[in-house]
Amino acid sequence: MASSSFIPLTAIDCTIPALLIDRSAPLDVLHANAVARVLAVTQLMESFSSREMQQADAVDLKHLATVAAHLLRDGCDLLDVLGWRLRPA
């Protein structure tokens, strides 16, 4: 793992990252943030699955899929840090 206490979120690839994860944050905080993102995507997908999509606009669907992807990537990044922290040294 990198020597910095902060690692960038990977959903958006940029030269200077603006959103960072504090890898020394308490485990329950890392977990709560990961859960919040995964739960948001779960609720979004549940909403999709209960609706008729014949009238859906392709651009809107792309935007919603992008939001879901960003939230899932953030959740995965947080879970990665949590996993690194839980591994024995």
N, C-alpha and C positions, 0 to 999 in steps of 0.2 A: 504494500500500500504506500502511497505517496507520503512524503514527510510533512506536508502541510496538514493542518487540522481541518481545513475546508476543502471539499471536492465539488466540482461543478455538476449540476444536473446535466444529463446527456441528451435530453429530448430536443434541445436546440443547439446545433453545432455552431459555435462562434469563437472568434479569436480571444475575446475578453468576456468570460462568463459573468453574468450578473446575479444568477441564482445559485447559491452554494448550500451544501449540506455540511453541518458541523459534525464531523465524525466522532467528536468527543461528547456529543449530546447524550443525555441519559437514554438508555435503551427503551424505556417506555415512551419517550418523546419521539424517537425514531419510528417506533412501532405505530404510535397513534397517527403520525403524519402519513405513513404508508397506508394504513387502514383507511384513512379519510379519502385518499385518492382512489384506491381500489374500490371502495364502497360507492363513490360518486360515479365511477364508470359502470359498476354493476347496476346501479339504479337507472342510469341512462340506457343501458342495453335492455333492462327489463321494460322500460317505457317503450322502446322500439318494438320489442317482441309482442307487446299487447296492442299494437296499432296496425291498421291497414296502411301499407306503404305505396299503394298505386299512385297516389297524388304527390308523393315526395319529390321535391326538387333536387336534382343531382348536385347542384352547388351547395345547398343546405346539408345534404347528406355528407358531402366531402368535408364541410366545416365541422360537423358533429363528429365525424370519424377522426379528424385531426385533433380535436379536443380530447377525445377518448384516448388516442395514442399518446398524447403528451402526458395526460394524467397517469396512464399505465406505466410509461417510461419513468416518470418521477417516482411512482410507487416502487418500481423495480430497483431504481437507484437507492432509495431509502432501505429497501430490504437487503440489497447488497452490503451496504454499510452495517446494517444490523447483523448480517451473517458474519462479516469480518470480525465484528466485535465479539460475537459469541464463540468464535473458534478459539480453542486453547492455544496459548502462545508457544 
